[in-house]
Amino acid sequence: MSLNQDFIAAAKELLGEEQFYVNEPMSRHTTFNIGGPADYLLFPSDMEQVAKIFVLLRDFDIPHTVLGNGSNVLVLDKGIRGAVIKFHAPMSYKQCDGNKIVAGAGAYLKHVSQFAAENGLAGLEFACGIPGSLGGAVFMNAGAYGGEMKNVVTQVKTVAHNGNIITYEKDELDFGYRHSVFQHNGQAICEITMELEPGDREEIQAKMADFTQRRESKQPLELPSAGSTFKRPQGYFAGTLIDETGLKGLQVGGAQISTKHAGFVVNSGNATAADVLSLIKEVQDRVYAKNGVRLFPEVRIIGEQ
C-alpha cells in the first residue's frame, strides 16, 4: 500500500506531529517487542478526536486497527497496512462516582484496579496483574483468578466507522470466554463504566498483594511476551498440557516456551513473528499428538506475514 500524502497532511493537521507517525515499527508499541511497521500510527486524545479520525479514514478509504497498550497481540513481520489507532495517556482518565468507576480505554487495567482499591471498591482485584489496557481487557473479556470483566462492566462507549458515538449497555456486550461483541464490529472502545461493591480497603489490598505475589512467582515477567499464549481448553490447563508434553524451553529462533511457565511464549531475543507462529504450530501439533487436545491461540494475530 503506497502512502497517501493527502491523508498524512490531514492527519497531522488533526492530531499534530507528536501524535502521528508514518511507517512506525510496531515492535516499539507491543509488549512482545515484535512486529513490522504500521503505515500510519495515530494517538487520539479523546473520544471526539477518535470520531474525527474515523471520518478521515472513511473519506480516504483507509483500513484501521485499534490497539490498547499492545499486550495480547502478535503483529506479523510485514506490519499492518492502513492505520493503527492506539490509546495512551490522554485516554487514561479514571473517575469514581459512588460504586461506579468511569475510565478511558487507554488506562492500564492494573491502575484501574488500584484506583478501585484506593476508593474502597471491591470486584476488580483479579485484574491487578493483567498486563493490558482497560479497552483491550473489555475487547477480550480478560480474566484471572476466577474474575472476568463481564462481572463488573455495565456500559461501554465506542466510536463506529461513520464517526458516531454509540453506547452499549451490559446486555448488549455479548461477553463470553475471551469474547465480546467488539471482536466483530470493528468499533473503537473509548470509555468504560464499571459497577463495583463497597469493601474494606485493607482486605482488597491484601487480596491484590496475594494475586501479585502468585503471578510474579509463576509467570515469566522478566522477558517480553504477549501474556498467556493459548486459550484454556475445556477441562485442561494449556500450560500443564505443554509442560507434560515436554516442551518447556522449546525454541524456534528467538521465540521460546518459557522455562518458568509453559503457557507463555517469550521473546528471548530478536524473535520474529514467524518464529512465534512456527513455535505455536509445533506446540499445537505435539500437544495434540500426545493428548488429543487442540490448543488455540489467545493472542490476537494481526498484520501481514
N, C-alpha and C positions, 0 to 999 in steps of 0.2 A: 504494500500500500504506500503510494507516494504521499508525502506530507502536503497538507493543504495550507498554503501560506495565508490565505484569507481567513481561514479558521484560526490560525495561530495569532494573527493580528487581533481578531475579535476576542479571543480568549484572554490574551494579555491585557486588553482594554478592560475586560470584565473583572479579571482576578488580580492583575498586577504581576510583575515579573517574579516576585517571591513565591507565588502560589501556582505557577505554571511551568512545566518542564517538557522538553521535547527529546525523544529518543533516550528516555531515562531508564538505566538498568534497574530492573525490579529486584535484583539481588540486594539492593540497598534498602528495600522497603518491605521485605518479608523476613519472618523470624528464622526461616530456613537458610537465609543468605544465598538463595538460588533464584535464577530467573533472568531471561533476556530482557531487552528493552521494551518499554511501552512507547507507542508512537507519541502519545500525549499523556501527561500525568497532571491532574488538577486537584488542588486542595481548597475546597469551598469553605467559607467562613460561617455560613448559616443556611437555614432551610430555604430562604428566599434566593440565595445565590445558587443553591443546588437546582432550584426550579429554572433559573435563567440559563444555567449550564445545559440542562436537558433540552430547552427550547433551541439553544445554539447547536447542540449535537443533531437535533432533528432537522434544523434548517440546512445543515451541511451534510446530512446523511452519514453521520459518523457513529459506528457502534460503540458501546460503552460497557465497562465492567466496574462494579462497585466493590471496594475493599475496605475492611476495617483497619486494624493495625498490621495486617499481613501475616497473622498466625493462621494455622489450619489450612494453608494454601500451598500448593506447589505450582509455581509459574514455570512453564516449559522454556526450553533453551532459546527458541527464536523470539520469545517475548509475546507481547499482547498487541494485536492490531486495534487501532482506534484509540479511544480514550479510557484511561483508568481514573476513576473518581475515588479519592482516598480521604478519609476523615482524620483530622488531627486536632490540635489543642483548642481552636475556637469552637469546635463542635463537641467539647468535652465537659460542658457545664453540668452541674448537679444541684437540684433544689429539693428541699424537704417540705412537705405540706401535710402535717398530721401523720397519718400512717402511710402516706404516699411519697414516693420519690419520682421526680421527673428529671430525666437526664438526656444529654445529647448522645447520639450514636457513636461518637468518637471517644467517649470516656472509657478508660480501661476498666474492665469488669472488676478487677481486684480493688480499684479505687472506689467504685460504686459500692462494693461490699463493705469496705472500710467506712465509707460515709454513712451507710445504713447503721453500722455498729456504733459509730460516734453519736448518732441520733437515737440510740436505744431501740432500733428496729430489727427484729429477727426475721429470718427467712432467706437471706442471701449469703449465709455463712458458707454454703457449699461452693460458692463462686470465688472465694478469696484467692484461689491459686490457679484459676483458669486463665491461660495467657492470651487473652484476646480483648477486643473492644466489645462494648455493650451491643452495638449494632450487629457485629458478627455473631455474638452469642445468641441473639434473638433469631438471626437468619438460620443458625444451625440447631436451635433449641439446645444449647450447650447444657451439660450437666456433669455432676460429680457427687460422690458420697451420698447418693440417694436423692439429691435435689436436681431440679431442672428449671430452666427459665419459664416454662409453661406454668409452673406453680405460682409465679409472682407477677408476670406481665399481664396488665389489664388493658393497655391501649398502646398502639403504635401509630406514629405519623410518618408517612412516606411521601416521596415525590414520584409521580408517574412520568412516563415518557413524554407526555404533552406539557409537562411543567405544572400540572395540577397537584395540589397538596391533598392527600387522602388520609382519613383517619380510620383505623381498623380497631374494632372492639375485640374483646377477648375471644368471643365465639367465632370470629372470622379469621383467626390466625392459623388454623389447621395444624396445630402443633402435634408432632409425633416424635418418635425416636430419631434424633438428629435431623429433624424435618420441620419446615414451616412453609406457609403459603408463599413466602418471598423467594423461595428457590425456583418458582415457576413464573412469576410475573415481572421480573426484571426491575422492580421499583427500588428506589433508594430509601432504606430505613434511616430516618433522621432523628426522631425523638421517641423516647420510650417512657411509659408510665408504669410503675410497679407498686403493688399494694402489699404491705408487709404487716407484721404483728408487733405490738409493743413487747419489749423484752428487757431483761436485765443486762446492762452493758457489760458487766464483768463476765457473765455466763456466755454472752455472744462472743466476746473477745477470746475467752478460753477455748470455745469450740473452734474458732478460726485458727488459733495457735496450734491446736491439735491437728487440724487438717493440713496446715502449712508444714508442720513437722513431718507428718506422714508422707506428704508429697516430696519434700526435699530429701527424705531418706530413700525414697524408691525411684524417683524419676531423674533422668539424665539432664539436669538443668544447666550443666556446665558446657554443653555443646549445642550448636544451632539445630533446631528441629521445627517441625510444624505442629508439635504436640502429638497426641496419640494418633498413630498412623491408620489403624484399622478399626472399623465398627465392631462392636461386640456381637459375635454370633450367638444366636439364641441357645441358652443352656451352657455356654462356654465363656472363657475369657481369652481374647486374642493373644495377649502376651504369654499366657500359660501354654496355649497350643504351640506357639512359635518356640518357646523355651523347650518344651517336651520333644519337639521335632529336632532339637539340637542346633538351632540356628542363631543363638546368641553370638554376636561378634561377626556374623557373616558379612562380608564386604564386597561391594561392586564399585570400583573406582573409589571416590571419596565418600560414598554412601555406605552406612554401616547399621546393622541391627545393634542397638545399644547393648553393651555388656552389663548395664545396670538394670534395664527394664526392656524385655524383648518386644514390648508393644510399641516401641519407638524406633523409627529410622532417624538417625542423626547424620549431620554433615560433619564428617571427621576431618575435612579439609579439602576445599576446592571441588566439592561434589557438583556434578551437573544434574539437571532434571532427568536426563537419560539414565544416569547411574541409579537414581532413586526409583525410576519406573522399572528398570531391569531387576533391581533388588526386590521390589514389591511383587513382581511376577514370579520370581524364584521362590519367595516365601509362600505365595498363594499355591503354587504348584506342589511344593514339598509338603505343606500342611495338608493339602487335600489328599495327596498320595498316602500319607501316613494315617490321617484321621477321618478322611471322608467329609471334612468340613470346609466350606468355601469361605474365604475371608474377602471382604470388600473394603476398599479404602474409605476412611472417614475424611481424610484430607481432600480438599477440593482441588482438582487439577484443572488449570486454566492456561490458555495461550496456545502457541504453535510449536510443534516439535521440530 
